[in-house]
Amino acid sequence: MTNFVLTVSCKSTRGIVAALSGYLAEQGCNIVDSSQFDDLDTGRFFMRISFLSEEGKGLDALEEGLKPIADRFEMKTEIHDGGERMKVLLMVSRFGHCLNDLLYRWKIGALPIDIVGVVSNHFDYQKVVVNHDIPFHHIPVTKENKVRAEARIMDVVEQTGAELIVLARYMQVLSDVMCNRMSGRTSTSTIRSCRASRAPIPTIRPTSAA
């Protein structure tokens, strides 16, 4: 049996969960994990479903069969092999408990991800990161250089191919421009976000600066 991950984003409305779960059951698939988020501010709905294809349906067939539902709800959908490791970029400031927890869980294999780098506006955790053989990017942020600093961060995102950016206690307030550019792949959540591989995550902004 193959494990797949389905991610969905669309306008929030009734019947989405029923349509998706019904479709997967019809295709001989068994849902093993499901999470969803309704953004009341934007009216958008986000969902991630991990499921097993118990009757041998492959990726192409599952994607093709999903099209009528996607068209009906005007969904953006993606189905991925659950065995693929997601590329994750971590961002941290001066509180390291989230970073340390992520690094430990990644090191022991509890988080099946590839950490492609760590960005920080301080040097506090450079040694910790380098000792894990992970690239460390020091990008200081001030009121005067914020635009340039965020441009450098986006360069790191693009160069590393990061699919998820985790704000592991990164305490700078992100600009609207950066939030828009990273929308759907940025989260202040830590462990849950990384486990929710390839989920379309609504961008959340930190509320204080450091």
Secondary structure, DSSP 8 states (H G I E B T S, - for coil): -EEEEEEEEEE--TTHHHHHHHHHHHTTEEEEEEEEEEETTTTEEEEEEEEEETT---HHHHHHHHHHHHHHHT-EEEEEETTS-EEEEEEE-S--HHHHHHHHHHHTTSS-EEEEEEEESSSTTHHHHHHTT--EEE----TTTHHHHHHHHHHHHHHHT-SEEEESS--S---HHHHHHTTBBEES--HHHHHSTT--B-----SS--
